[in-house]
């Protein structure tokens, strides 16, 4: 099970909470670290997106719905396989998944 960072110091948005519940039960997840919440006024609240950015420690998920939140996921296994498991999970069928490259300055 993933250990909480900072004794649950940062809260999760409702959209991010659905993804984190699934992630916490997956083998190979070492730590889940929720980040800052930013309001999103550009997109409608009907669509939910999960974008994976792969890092050396695992991956960073950008989870958007009514607001945007970054969630860092540290893994002991291949993060690409973990993201594939997220895409095919039955509880996350209403999410749109995509990946992107980490670019300097973004």
N, C-alpha and C positions, 0 to 999 in steps of 0.2 A: 504494500500500500504506500501511496505517496505521502510524505510528511508535509504538514502545513508549514508555510514560511511565516515567521514572525507571530506565531500564535494567532493566526487568522486576523492579522492587522488590517488587511485590505479586503473589502467586500467584493463580491462578484455581482455582475448584472444578471438578470434572469436568463438571458440568452447564454452567457458564459457559464452559468451554473449548470445548465443542461449538459454542456460539453465536458465540464470538469467532473461531473458525476460518472460519466462513462469512462473518462481517462483514469480516474482513481482506481477503477477495478481492473485495469489492464496490466498484465505482467510487463515488467521492463521500465515502468515509470518510477523514477527515483524521487523527483520533487516537482511540485506544481506551484508556481509563483505568480499570483495574479498581479496585474499592473494597474496603472492609472486609468480611470474611466473618463472618456471624453464624450460630450453630447454630439449627436449626429443630426444635423438638420437638412442635409442634402438628399438623403435617400428616404423612401417611404418605410414605415415600420413593418410592412408585411413581409419583406424579404430578410432572410438570415444568411449571413455569409461567414465562412471560416476559411481564412487564408493562412497557409503554413509557410514560414520562412525558416529554412534549416540553418542551424548554428553548430558550433563545435560541441556544445554541451547537449544538444538535442534539437529542439525546434521552438519557435516562437509562434503562437497562434494569434492572429488578429481576428477577433470575434465581433461581428457587427450585427446590429438589429436596430433598436431605437437609439442605442449609443454604441461606441466602439471601445473595446478593452483588449489590451495585449495580455496574453497569458504565456509565461515561459514554462516549458516542459523539459525537464532534464531526464534523459533516458540512459539505460544501460544497454539497450538493444538498438537496432537500426531505426531511426526516426521515420524513414520512408515507409517501412512496414507498419509502424504504429499509425501513421496517417492513413494508410490504406484500410486498416481495421476501423478507423473512425468513419471513413467514407461509406463503408458497407454496414455499419451498425444500424439495427432496426429502429432505435430510438432517435436517430439523427437523420432520418430520411427527408425531413423538411428543410434541411440546410443545403446551401450551395457551397461546394468545396473547390478550392483552387490553390495553386502554389505559386511562389514567386522567388526570384533570386534576391539575395541580400546585396544591396548596392550602397556604396559609401555615401554618407550624408543623409540617408533616409531613415 
